[in-house]
Amino acid sequence: MEDLAFRSATDVAERIRRREIGSLEAVDYFVDRIERLDGSVNAAVVRDFDRARDAAREADNAAEPVGPLHGVPVTVKEGYHVAGLPTTFGYPALVDNTPDWDADCVARYKAAGAVLLGKTNMAYAGADFQTYNQVYGTTSNPWDLERIPGGSSGGSSAALAAGLTPLEVGSDIGGSIRNPAHFCGVYGHKPTFGIVSQAGHSTMLSPGPATDLVVCGPMARSAADLSLALDILVGPSSLDAAGWRLDLPHPTKTRLRDYRVAVWADDANAPVDCEIAERAASIGETLAKLGARVSDSARPAIDARRGYETYLELLHSVMAAGVGRGEYEKNQRYAAATDPEDRSDRAIMSRSMVLSHAGWLGANGRREALRHAWREFFEDWDILICPQMAVTAFPHDHAPFNTRTVLVNGEEQPYFQQLFWSGLVTAPYLPSTVFPAGLSNEGLPIGLQAVGSAYHDHVPIDFSRLLAQEIGGFRIPPGYE
């Protein structure tokens, strides 16, 4: 049991299946780690240990395993409904917002046999690269408690990195699975849009519509666990179940040398710290030495800046649906006074926050053009490797958004410019796996994106699995062994 903390969910499941350990033993083990180690991290903020122990006893008494996660303790992001537990998204006004049903992702983990320990912290409203809110406080990075774990699924990544849970499920619209995976040195997969149901990932107590750009997806400490979890999570909401079918292609390549890999290490639209760009380039060099076809210049036939602007329009029209009337009117006034040719991030944000339906349809049409361009790109290439964020985990910064900056190569860059690398692949609905790519000179994790063609989700996941055999994968933060 002493090495259970950093075993994969797949391995924990196998041990329980062989009855080498019991589910209750595993639950008690992770409960003990949470109670001993989570005080300074503050990741597992909603704890459901009594019901977890009851479920574990049922698993131990079952005649046969009920699924691939039979008896395995897991946690989920706070924004998912769990019957009997509050769903707040960090809003103080929602502390009593308690559903009586499980989100589809939670229900699918449970149906696969998982035992839910509780829920992990998230950024307020799911709208930050950091994780803090007035309900549950601030979550820190196990690699350095003075630094952020990422957001909005920061509690998920911190819990995985600290060995508090074997498996998680996060959500992503602006990198909320991917940037926490990068900052904490774990794996995260942003699925192709629409293949995992969003039902119950909401503050609403009744099922609502799926939200544009948003995806629900797994987070883990290994690529193999991502693959297992994705197969469990994929599927329609109840409204679509009668006629909805999905058949994700499986990888056909078993060696890195067989892959065709493009590397996009840096871009003037969102400059990247030299160490991260160099890490992406060095992985390209490693792949080339192994015999893979590698290019550092291959790009889809898109205008990257225009593609980013399309993403911002779509993103902020989604975000505008949740702003108060006063904020909406302020953006409306600013947008009306802005030169239509002003392409600054703030101008684009304000205009998109007051998009008419006709305006949204125009942005959606530009998105469709991006999807076609990327499909053509992936006819020639299997994987795109690119950064997820411009820097490694930075110190907590709770200043007003409009005053925040990020220091990149010694120069201050706009805080939300970091959306560029997320939006590059989010707008066209592409799947992306963030994988650990080693540590920085400061000893902080660096994660990179492996992007694949739409619906070929298992390709970047399996590529990441093969790559870990060459460059290593997850590493345990000091002090959590």
C-alpha positions as CSV (number, residue, x, y, z in Angstrom):
1,M,0.0,0.0,0.0
2,E,2.9,2.4,0.6
3,D,3.4,3.1,-3.1
4,L,-0.3,3.4,-4.0
5,A,-0.3,7.2,-4.1
6,F,1.3,7.5,-7.6
7,R,0.1,4.2,-9.1
8,S,-2.0,4.6,-12.2
9,A,-5.8,4.2,-11.9
10,T,-5.4,1.2,-14.3
11,D,-2.9,-0.4,-11.9
12,V,-5.1,0.3,-8.8
13,A,-8.1,-1.2,-10.6
14,E,-6.1,-4.3,-11.5
15,R,-4.9,-4.8,-7.8
16,I,-8.5,-4.5,-6.6
17,R,-9.7,-6.9,-9.3
18,R,-7.0,-9.4,-8.2
19,R,-8.1,-8.8,-4.6
20,E,-4.5,-7.9,-3.7
21,I,-6.0,-4.8,-2.0
22,G,-9.6,-3.9,-1.2
23,S,-11.5,-0.9,-2.4
24,L,-12.0,0.2,1.3
25,E,-8.3,-0.1,1.9
26,A,-7.6,2.1,-1.2
27,V,-10.2,4.7,-0.1
28,D,-8.8,4.8,3.4
29,Y,-5.3,5.2,2.0
30,F,-6.3,8.2,-0.1
31,V,-8.4,9.7,2.6
32,D,-5.4,9.6,4.9
33,R,-3.2,11.3,2.3
34,I,-5.8,14.0,1.8
35,E,-6.1,14.6,5.5
36,R,-2.3,14.7,6.0
37,L,-1.1,16.5,2.9
38,D,-3.9,18.7,1.5
39,G,-4.0,21.4,4.1
40,S,-1.3,23.5,2.4
41,V,-2.4,22.6,-1.2
42,N,-6.2,22.9,-0.7
43,A,-7.2,20.8,-3.6
44,A,-9.9,18.4,-2.3
45,V,-12.3,21.0,-1.0
46,V,-15.5,19.0,-1.0
47,R,-15.1,15.7,0.9
48,D,-17.5,12.9,0.8
49,F,-15.6,10.3,2.7
50,D,-18.4,8.5,4.5
51,R,-20.3,7.8,1.3
52,A,-17.0,6.8,-0.3
53,R,-16.4,4.2,2.4
54,D,-20.0,2.8,1.9
55,A,-19.5,2.5,-1.8
56,A,-16.1,0.9,-1.3
57,R,-17.6,-1.8,1.0
58,E,-20.2,-2.5,-1.7
59,A,-17.4,-2.9,-4.2
60,D,-15.5,-5.3,-2.0
61,N,-18.6,-7.4,-1.5
62,A,-19.5,-7.5,-5.2
63,A,-19.3,-11.0,-6.7
64,E,-17.8,-9.6,-10.0
65,P,-16.2,-6.2,-11.0
66,V,-18.8,-3.8,-12.4
67,G,-16.4,-2.0,-14.7
68,P,-12.8,-1.1,-15.5
69,L,-12.6,1.3,-12.5
70,H,-14.2,-1.1,-10.0
71,G,-13.5,0.1,-6.5
72,V,-11.0,2.8,-7.6
73,P,-11.2,6.1,-5.6
74,V,-11.4,9.2,-7.8
75,T,-12.2,12.9,-7.5
76,V,-13.9,15.3,-9.9
77,K,-13.9,19.0,-10.5
78,E,-16.2,21.1,-8.3
79,G,-18.3,22.3,-11.3
80,Y,-19.8,18.8,-11.8
81,H,-23.0,17.9,-10.1
82,V,-22.8,15.1,-7.5
83,A,-26.1,14.3,-5.9
84,G,-26.2,15.6,-2.3
85,L,-23.1,17.8,-2.7
86,P,-23.1,21.6,-3.5
87,T,-22.1,22.8,-7.0
88,T,-21.0,26.5,-6.7
89,F,-18.4,27.2,-9.4
90,G,-16.9,29.3,-6.6
91,Y,-19.9,31.6,-6.3
92,P,-20.7,32.4,-2.6
93,A,-24.4,32.8,-3.5
94,L,-24.5,29.1,-4.6
95,V,-23.3,27.4,-1.4
96,D,-26.7,25.8,-1.0
97,N,-27.0,24.9,-4.7
98,T,-27.3,21.1,-4.1
99,P,-28.5,18.9,-7.0
100,D,-30.2,15.5,-6.5
101,W,-28.6,14.0,-9.6
102,D,-25.1,13.3,-10.9
103,A,-23.5,14.9,-14.0
104,D,-23.1,12.5,-16.9
105,C,-19.3,12.4,-16.4
106,V,-19.7,11.5,-12.7
107,A,-22.4,8.9,-13.5
108,R,-20.1,7.3,-16.1
109,Y,-17.2,7.1,-13.7
110,K,-19.5,5.5,-11.1
111,A,-21.0,3.1,-13.7
112,A,-17.4,2.0,-14.5
113,G,-17.1,1.2,-10.8
114,A,-15.3,4.2,-9.5
115,V,-15.7,5.4,-5.9
116,L,-16.1,9.1,-5.5
117,L,-14.0,10.7,-2.7
118,G,-15.3,14.2,-3.3
119,K,-14.7,17.3,-5.5
120,T,-11.7,19.5,-6.2
121,N,-11.4,23.3,-6.3
122,M,-11.8,25.4,-9.4
123,A,-11.3,29.0,-10.5
124,Y,-14.2,31.4,-9.7
125,A,-16.8,31.0,-12.5
126,G,-14.3,28.8,-14.3
127,A,-12.7,31.9,-15.8
128,D,-9.0,32.1,-14.7
129,F,-5.6,30.5,-15.2
130,Q,-5.5,30.4,-11.4
131,T,-7.7,28.6,-8.8
132,Y,-9.2,30.6,-6.0
133,N,-12.7,31.7,-4.9
134,Q,-14.5,33.0,-1.8
135,V,-16.1,29.7,-1.1
136,Y,-13.1,27.4,-0.9
137,G,-10.1,29.6,-0.9
138,T,-6.9,29.3,-2.9
139,T,-5.4,26.1,-4.3
140,S,-1.6,25.9,-4.6
141,N,0.8,24.0,-6.8
142,P,2.5,21.0,-5.0
143,W,5.7,21.9,-6.8
144,D,5.8,25.3,-5.1
145,L,3.0,26.4,-2.8
146,E,3.7,30.0,-3.6
147,R,2.7,29.4,-7.2
148,I,-0.5,28.6,-9.1
149,P,-1.7,25.1,-10.0
150,G,-3.4,26.5,-13.1
151,G,-7.1,26.9,-13.7
152,S,-9.9,26.5,-13.9
153,S,-9.3,22.8,-13.1
154,G,-6.5,23.6,-10.7
155,G,-7.7,21.5,-7.9
156,S,-7.8,18.5,-10.3
157,S,-4.2,18.9,-11.3
158,A,-2.9,19.7,-7.8
159,A,-4.7,16.6,-6.4
160,L,-3.1,14.4,-9.1
161,A,0.4,15.8,-8.6
162,A,0.2,15.4,-4.9
163,G,-1.0,11.8,-5.1
164,L,-4.3,12.6,-3.5
165,T,-6.3,10.8,-6.2
166,P,-5.6,8.4,-9.1
167,L,-7.9,10.0,-11.6
168,E,-9.9,13.2,-12.3
169,V,-12.2,14.8,-14.8
170,G,-11.9,18.5,-15.6
171,S,-13.4,20.8,-18.2
172,D,-11.9,23.2,-20.8
173,I,-12.9,26.3,-22.8
174,G,-9.7,28.3,-22.6
175,G,-7.2,25.7,-21.5
176,S,-8.8,24.8,-18.2
177,I,-7.7,21.1,-18.5
178,R,-4.5,21.8,-20.4
179,N,-2.9,24.7,-18.5
180,P,-3.3,23.0,-15.1
181,A,-1.8,19.8,-16.5
182,H,1.2,21.9,-17.8
183,F,1.7,23.8,-14.5
184,C,1.5,20.7,-12.3
185,G,3.3,18.2,-14.6
186,V,0.3,15.8,-15.2
187,Y,-1.6,14.7,-18.2
188,G,-4.8,16.3,-19.5
189,H,-6.9,15.7,-22.5
190,K,-9.2,18.2,-24.2
191,P,-11.5,16.0,-26.3
192,T,-13.0,16.9,-29.7
193,F,-16.0,19.1,-29.0
194,G,-19.2,17.2,-28.4
195,I,-18.0,13.7,-27.8
196,V,-18.4,13.9,-24.0
197,S,-21.7,15.0,-22.6
198,Q,-21.7,18.3,-20.7
199,A,-24.9,17.5,-18.8
200,G,-24.5,18.4,-15.1
201,H,-21.4,20.5,-15.7
202,S,-23.4,23.6,-14.8
203,T,-24.7,25.7,-11.9
204,M,-28.3,24.9,-13.1
205,L,-30.1,22.2,-11.1
206,S,-32.0,21.0,-14.2
207,P,-30.2,19.8,-17.4
208,G,-29.4,22.7,-19.7
209,P,-28.0,23.0,-23.2
210,A,-24.4,22.3,-24.1
211,T,-22.2,25.4,-24.2
212,D,-20.1,26.2,-27.3
213,L,-16.4,25.5,-27.1
214,V,-16.7,23.8,-23.7
215,V,-15.5,20.2,-23.4
216,C,-15.3,17.8,-20.5
217,G,-12.3,15.5,-20.3
218,P,-10.0,13.3,-18.2
219,M,-6.9,14.3,-16.2
220,A,-4.5,11.7,-15.0
221,R,-0.8,10.9,-14.3
222,S,-0.4,8.7,-17.4
223,A,-1.5,8.6,-21.0
224,A,-2.9,5.1,-20.5
225,D,-5.2,6.4,-17.9
226,L,-6.4,9.2,-20.2
227,S,-7.3,6.6,-22.8
228,L,-9.1,4.4,-20.3
229,A,-11.0,7.4,-18.9
230,L,-11.9,8.8,-22.3
231,D,-13.5,5.5,-23.4
232,I,-15.6,5.7,-20.2
233,L,-16.6,9.3,-20.5
234,V,-17.5,9.5,-24.2
235,G,-21.2,9.4,-25.0
236,P,-24.3,11.6,-25.6
237,S,-26.6,13.4,-23.2
238,S,-30.0,11.8,-22.6
239,L,-31.6,14.0,-25.3
240,D,-29.3,12.6,-28.0
241,A,-28.9,9.0,-26.8
242,A,-31.6,7.5,-29.0
243,G,-29.8,8.1,-32.2
244,W,-26.3,9.2,-31.3
245,R,-23.4,6.8,-32.0
246,L,-19.6,7.4,-31.9
247,D,-16.7,5.3,-33.3
248,L,-13.4,7.0,-32.5
249,P,-10.6,5.8,-34.7
250,H,-7.9,4.0,-32.9
251,P,-4.2,4.6,-33.5
252,T,-2.6,2.6,-36.3
253,K,1.0,3.5,-35.5
254,T,2.9,1.7,-32.8
255,R,6.3,3.4,-33.0
256,L,7.3,7.0,-32.8
257,R,9.4,6.7,-35.9
258,D,6.2,6.2,-37.9
259,Y,4.7,9.5,-36.9
260,R,4.6,12.7,-39.0
261,V,5.0,15.6,-36.5
262,A,4.9,19.3,-37.0
263,V,6.4,21.5,-34.3
264,W,5.1,25.1,-33.7
265,A,7.4,26.1,-30.9
266,D,6.8,29.9,-30.7
267,D,4.7,32.6,-32.3
268,A,4.8,36.4,-32.4
269,N,1.1,36.6,-31.5
270,A,2.0,35.1,-28.1
271,P,5.7,34.9,-27.4
272,V,6.8,31.9,-25.4
273,D,9.5,31.7,-22.8
274,C,12.7,30.5,-24.5
275,E,13.0,27.5,-22.3
276,I,9.5,26.2,-23.2
277,A,10.1,26.9,-26.9
278,E,13.4,25.1,-26.8
279,R,11.8,22.2,-25.1
280,A,9.3,21.8,-27.9
281,A,12.1,22.1,-30.5
282,S,14.2,19.5,-28.6
283,I,11.4,17.0,-28.6
284,G,11.2,17.5,-32.4
285,E,14.9,16.8,-32.6
286,T,14.5,13.6,-30.5
287,L,11.7,12.4,-32.8
288,A,13.7,13.1,-35.9
289,K,16.6,11.0,-34.5
290,L,14.2,8.2,-33.9
291,G,13.3,8.3,-37.6
292,A,10.0,10.3,-37.4
293,R,9.2,12.8,-40.1
294,V,9.5,16.2,-38.4
295,S,9.0,19.8,-39.6
296,D,9.3,23.1,-37.7
297,S,7.7,25.1,-40.4
298,A,4.6,23.1,-41.4
299,R,1.5,25.0,-40.6
300,P,-2.2,24.9,-41.5
301,A,-3.4,27.3,-44.2
302,I,-4.7,29.8,-41.7
303,D,-4.0,33.3,-40.5
304,A,-3.1,32.6,-36.9
305,R,-4.0,36.0,-35.7
306,R,-7.4,36.0,-37.4
307,G,-8.0,32.5,-36.1
308,Y,-7.2,33.7,-32.6
309,E,-9.6,36.6,-33.0
310,T,-12.4,34.2,-34.1
311,Y,-11.7,32.2,-31.0
312,L,-12.0,35.3,-28.8
313,E,-15.2,36.3,-30.5
314,L,-16.7,32.9,-29.8
315,L,-15.2,32.7,-26.3
316,H,-16.4,36.1,-25.1
317,S,-19.9,35.7,-26.5
318,V,-20.1,32.5,-24.3
319,M,-18.7,34.4,-21.3
320,A,-21.0,37.3,-21.9
321,A,-24.0,35.1,-21.2
322,G,-22.9,34.9,-17.6
323,V,-22.1,38.6,-16.9
324,G,-24.3,41.0,-15.0
325,R,-26.3,43.6,-16.8
326,G,-24.0,46.4,-15.6
327,E,-20.9,44.7,-17.1
328,Y,-22.8,44.0,-20.3
329,E,-23.8,47.6,-20.7
330,K,-20.3,48.8,-20.0
331,N,-19.0,46.6,-22.7
332,Q,-21.8,47.7,-25.0
333,R,-20.7,51.4,-24.6
334,Y,-17.1,50.6,-25.1
335,A,-17.8,48.5,-28.2
336,A,-19.9,51.3,-29.7
337,A,-17.0,53.8,-29.2
338,T,-14.4,51.5,-30.6
339,D,-13.0,51.7,-34.1
340,P,-14.3,48.7,-35.9
341,E,-10.8,48.1,-37.2
342,D,-9.3,48.0,-33.7
343,R,-8.0,44.5,-33.4
344,S,-6.7,44.7,-29.8
345,D,-7.8,41.9,-27.4
346,R,-9.9,44.4,-25.4
347,A,-11.7,45.7,-28.4
348,I,-12.4,42.2,-29.7
349,M,-13.7,41.1,-26.3
350,S,-16.0,44.0,-25.9
351,R,-17.5,43.7,-29.4
352,S,-18.0,39.9,-29.0
353,M,-19.7,40.4,-25.6
354,V,-22.4,42.3,-27.5
355,L,-22.5,40.0,-30.5
356,S,-25.9,39.7,-32.2
357,H,-27.0,36.3,-33.3
358,A,-26.1,37.3,-36.8
359,G,-22.6,38.3,-35.6
360,W,-22.2,35.0,-33.9
361,L,-23.2,33.2,-37.1
362,G,-20.4,35.1,-38.9
363,A,-17.9,34.0,-36.3
364,N,-19.1,30.5,-36.5
365,G,-18.7,30.6,-40.3
366,R,-15.1,31.7,-39.8
367,R,-14.7,28.8,-37.4
368,E,-15.9,26.4,-40.0
369,A,-13.2,27.6,-42.4
370,L,-10.6,26.9,-39.7
371,R,-12.0,23.4,-39.3
372,H,-11.6,22.7,-43.0
373,A,-8.0,24.1,-43.0
374,W,-7.0,22.0,-40.0
375,R,-8.5,18.9,-41.6
376,E,-6.4,19.4,-44.7
377,F,-3.3,19.9,-42.5
378,F,-3.9,16.6,-40.7
379,E,-4.0,14.8,-44.0
380,D,-0.2,15.4,-44.1
381,W,0.6,15.4,-40.4
382,D,-0.4,13.2,-37.5
383,I,0.5,15.4,-34.6
384,L,1.2,19.1,-33.9
385,I,3.4,19.8,-30.9
386,C,3.1,23.3,-29.5
387,P,3.2,25.1,-26.2
388,Q,0.2,25.3,-23.9
389,M,1.3,28.4,-21.9
390,A,4.1,30.9,-22.4
391,V,5.6,30.3,-18.9
392,T,5.8,27.8,-16.1
393,A,3.8,28.2,-12.9
394,F,3.9,31.8,-11.7
395,P,3.2,33.2,-8.2
396,H,-0.4,33.7,-7.1
397,D,-1.7,37.0,-8.4
398,H,-5.2,38.0,-7.2
399,A,-5.0,41.6,-8.5
400,P,-7.7,42.9,-10.8
401,F,-7.6,41.2,-14.2
402,N,-6.8,44.4,-16.1
403,T,-3.6,44.9,-14.1
404,R,-2.2,41.5,-14.4
405,T,0.7,40.6,-16.7
406,V,2.9,37.6,-17.3
407,L,6.7,37.9,-17.5
408,V,8.0,36.2,-20.7
409,N,11.7,36.4,-21.4
410,G,12.0,39.3,-19.1
411,E,9.2,41.3,-20.7
412,E,5.7,41.9,-19.4
413,Q,3.0,40.4,-21.7
414,P,-0.8,40.7,-21.4
415,Y,-2.3,38.2,-19.0
416,F,-5.0,36.9,-21.3
417,Q,-2.6,36.8,-24.3
418,Q,-2.0,33.3,-22.9
419,L,-5.3,32.2,-24.4
420,F,-3.6,32.2,-27.9
421,W,-2.2,28.7,-27.6
422,S,-5.4,27.3,-26.1
423,G,-7.6,29.0,-28.6
424,L,-5.5,27.9,-31.6
425,V,-7.0,24.4,-31.3
426,T,-10.1,25.1,-29.3
427,A,-12.0,27.2,-31.9
428,P,-11.7,24.4,-34.6
429,Y,-12.8,21.7,-32.1
430,L,-9.5,19.8,-32.2
431,P,-8.4,17.2,-29.5
432,S,-5.3,18.0,-27.6
433,T,-3.3,16.1,-25.0
434,V,-1.0,18.0,-22.7
435,F,1.9,15.8,-21.6
436,P,4.8,16.4,-19.2
437,A,8.0,17.4,-21.0
438,G,10.4,17.6,-18.1
439,L,11.3,20.3,-15.7
440,S,12.5,23.9,-16.1
441,N,15.8,25.2,-14.8
442,E,13.8,26.3,-11.7
443,G,12.5,22.8,-11.2
444,L,9.0,23.5,-12.4
445,P,7.0,21.3,-14.8
446,I,6.8,22.1,-18.5
447,G,3.9,20.6,-20.4
448,L,3.3,20.7,-24.2
449,Q,0.3,20.1,-26.4
450,A,0.1,17.1,-28.7
451,V,-2.8,18.1,-31.0
452,G,-4.5,15.7,-33.4
453,S,-7.2,15.7,-36.0
454,A,-10.8,16.0,-35.0
455,Y,-12.2,12.8,-33.6
456,H,-8.8,11.1,-33.6
457,D,-8.5,11.7,-29.9
458,H,-6.7,8.5,-29.2
459,V,-3.9,9.4,-31.5
460,P,-2.4,12.3,-29.5
461,I,-3.0,10.3,-26.3
462,D,-1.2,7.2,-27.6
463,F,1.6,9.4,-29.1
464,S,2.1,10.9,-25.6
465,R,2.3,7.4,-24.2
466,L,5.0,6.4,-26.6
467,L,6.8,9.7,-26.1
468,A,7.0,9.1,-22.3
469,Q,9.0,6.0,-23.0
470,E,11.7,8.3,-24.5
471,I,11.6,11.5,-22.4
472,G,9.9,10.3,-19.2
473,G,6.4,11.2,-18.0
474,F,5.0,12.3,-14.7
475,R,7.4,13.1,-11.9
476,I,6.6,13.2,-8.2
477,P,6.9,16.7,-6.6
478,P,9.4,16.8,-3.7
479,G,7.9,16.1,-0.4
480,Y,5.0,14.1,-1.6
481,E,6.7,10.7,-2.2
